[in-house]
Amino acid sequence: MLVFGRFFLGVVGLATLVYEYTLWPVLRSLGRLFWSFSIFGRFESLVARMSPGLVVAAFFLPLCAVSISLKFGEFWLFEHGHIVTGVASALIVKVWGVSFSARLFEIARPKMLEVAWFNRLYGIFERARTWVLSQPICQKALVHLHRLSDFKASLKHRLHAIMPQRQAGRGVGHS
């Protein structure tokens, strides 16, 4: 049982690291891109005027309603033999949903933390996350992620150094 517990902790920790250090920044940036459209900008100003309790509701209710309705659409596609379309729509919906949620959470978090039960729940989540990330297996993985990030930055720097620079005002292929 102890071996299973360590294995489970390792899987959860590594999944958390991968999510926080690779996917979350990308999805948050994608969310900012979505929010650049006017309808989402209006939603942002609406959130700014709402009470903390309504902000929590505005965060959770649409996600639940949209998620459930889209699941029915995905199931319909699978049921009617559109497996590739179903998988593609599921992936697109997940990416869009997490990106949208990440941006909304970034905007709404200060107000949401004013709601007592949400603040307690968020505190429990943060303590659990901190504990998982402090485990030795996660610390080792974090070292490797930083090495990978440093390698990626070094490679990018080297590529920029050897690639021909564009002349100001001229595009590729113009002489």
N, C-alpha and C positions, 0 to 999 in steps of 0.2 A: 504493500500500500504506500509506503514511503517513497519507493521508486516512482510509482505512478504520480504521486504528488509533486515530486521534483520535476518530472517530465512535463506535467501540466503547467507548472510554474514557468519552466523554460519556454514552452510554446507561447504562453500568454505574454511573457516578457519580450520575447523576440518579435511577436506580432505587434506589440505596443511600440517597440523601437522602430520597426519598419514603418508602421503607420505614422508615428510622430515625426520621424526624421526624413522620410522620403515622400510618402503620399500626402500627408496633411498640408505641408507648404504648397505643393502643387495644386491640390484641390482648393485651398484657400485662395490662391491666385486666380484660379479658374472662377471661383465664386465672385471675386472682385470684377472679373471681366463680365460675368452675367449681370452684376449690379450696375454696370455702366449703362445698361439699357434704361430708358426713362421710367418704365413701369416699376422696376426694382428700386430706383432712386426715390420714387414717390413712397414706396413702402418703407424705406429707410427713414424718411421724414415723418411718416405716420408713427413708426415705432418710437421716435424721439418724443412725440407728444403723448404717448400712451402711459397709463399707470403701470407700475411693475407687475401687478397681477395679470393685466391684459397682455403684457409683453410675453409672459410665460405661456399664456394660452395661445397667443399668436405664433409662438415658436413650436408648440407641440401639436395643436389641433390640425393645422394644414398638412403637416408632415404625415400625420396618421391618416387623414382623409385621402390625400394624394397617393400615399404609399399603398393603401388598400385597393383603391380603384385601379392603379397601375398593375398591381399583382393580378387582378382579375383579367386585365388585358393580356398579360404575359401567359397566364394559364390558358386563355382562349387560343392564343397563338400556338402553344404547345399541343393543345388538344386537337387542333385542326392541321397538325403536321408541319407547321412553320417553325421548326426547331431553331434554325439559324437566325431567323428574324426574331424569335422569342428571346434567344440568348443575347443577341445584339441589343434589343430594346431593353432587356434587363440590365445590361452593362451600362448603357447610355443613361438610363433612369437612375441607376445607383450613383454614377459619377456626378450627374447633374444634381441629384438630391443631396449628396454629401457636400458638394461645392456650395450649393445654395444655403444649406444648414450651417456650414462653417462660416460663411459671411454673415448670416443672420445672427449666429451666436456671437461673433466678434462685435457686432453692433449692439446686440441686446444684453450681453452679459452683465454690464454694470447695473442695469435696471432689474434683471432677473435675480441678481444676488441680493437685492433688497427684500425679496420674498423669503421669509424665514425658512420654510420647509425646503425650498430650492437651495438656499445657502447651505443648509445642513447636508443635503444630498450631494451637492457639489464638493463640499469639504470632505465628505467620506470618499468620494471618487478621487479627489486629488491626493488624499493620504494613501489610498490603495495604489494609485499610479506611482507615487513617489516610492512606496515600499517595493513595488515590483521592479522599478527601474534601478533600485539600489542593490538588488540581488547580484551576486558574483557573475552569473551567466549573462545578465544584461550588461553589466559593466564591461565584460570582455567583448561582447557584441558591439557595444558603443565605441570601444577603442577601434575595432575593425571598421565600423561605419565612418569614424573620423578619418581613418587612414584612406578609405575609399574616397571620401569627399576631398581630402588633400590631393590624392592622385588625380581625381577628376579635374580639380582646379589647375594642377600642374600641367596636365595634358592640354587643357583648354588654352593655357598661357603659351605653351609650346606651339600649338597649332596657329594661334594668332601671330606668333613671331615668324613662322615660316611661310605663312600665306601672303601672297602679294596684297599690298594695301591698295584700296580703291583711291583714285584721285578725287579730290574734292569736286563735287558737281558732276562727276561722270559715273555712269552706271557700268555694269559688267557688259563687255562686248562692244563698247563704243571706243573709237580711237580718236 
